[in-house]
Amino acid sequence: GRQLDGALSSIRMLPSIVEAVDGKCEVWMDGGIRSGQDILKAKALGATGTMIGRSYIYGLGAMGQAGVTKALEVMQKELDTTMALCGHRDINDVTRDILYIPEDFEGHWA
């Protein structure tokens, strides 16, 4: 979604990809992950894990190695807080039940 103007976002396509893969391989999401909340949303929609390239690059540019460490700590804290607010302690127990998803989120596309 990030390369083509008007294409569907990675998070919006994630459930369809997870369904198509049907457990035959891991599904890692890349694109749009900027916070711990984004990580939790991706996990809830079936991602095995996420990539966080831009977040750590911003930390690197701002403060070098210490900035990368800080960026990772911030994302971890956000993830922990969001999980607690959703009533979960283990990220592997999270399902899409924690999300309020519009009925047409995945859409029907020709």
N, C-alpha and C positions, 0 to 999 in steps of 0.2 A: 503494500500500500504506500510506502514512503517514496517510491521511485516514480509512480505514475499519478499525476494530478487527477483526482476524481476516483481513483481505485479504492476499494474497501480497505479499511485499516487492518493491521495484523490481529488485533484483539477481536475484531468483528468476525474474521475468518477462522479464528482458532477453533471454535466448537466444530465446525464442518471438517476441518483438517483432522482433528482428534477422532471424529466419527469415521472418516474415510480410512485412517490408519488402522483403526480397530485393534489397538494393542500390539500390532506387529513390530513397532519400533517406538522409540522415545520421540516426543514432540517437544522441541525447545523453541521458545518464542523469542524473537528478536525484533525490536522496533517498538517504540512507544513506552518503554519501561523507564520511568523517571523517578519512581518512589517505591517505598515498601508496599503501599496500597496497590500499585500496579502489579507487583510481583504476586501478591495474594490473589488479585483478580485473575491473572493468568493461570495460577495453580488451580483456582476454583473452576475455571473453564476447561481444565484437563491438561494443561502443559506440564511436562516433566520438570522443566526448569526454565529460567529466563536468562537472557544476556543483558548486560547493563553498560554497554560500551560508552555511550555519551556521558553518563553520570560520572564514571571514573575519569574520563578524559577531562571533564571540567575541573575535577579535583586536582588532577595532575597539572593542568595549566595554571591553576590558581596558587597551589602550594607544593607542587612536586609530590614526592612520595608521601609526605604527611597529608597532603590533600586527597590522595587516593584512599588512604586509610580512613580519613574523616568522612569521605563520601560513602564508603562501605559501612562505616559505623552508623551514619545517619539513616541509610536505607534499612539496616538491620533493626534499628530502634523503631522506625516507622512500621516495619513489618510486624515486630513484636507487639506494638501498641494496637495496630489494626486487628491482629489476631485476637488479642485480649478483648477488644471491643466486640468482636464477633463470637466470643465465648469459646475460642479454640486455643490449645497449647501446642498442638502438633500440626505442622503445616500439611502433613500427609493425610490428615483427617478432614481437611477442608474440601467442601463440594460446592457446586454452583448454588446450593440452597442459601448461601450467605449473601448472594447478589440479588438485586432487584433488576431483572432483565426485561426490557420491553419485548412484547410479543413478536415484533417483526425484526428483532435485533439481527438474527442470522439471515433474514430475508429469503426471498425466492428469486433467484436471478437466472436469466436466460443465457 
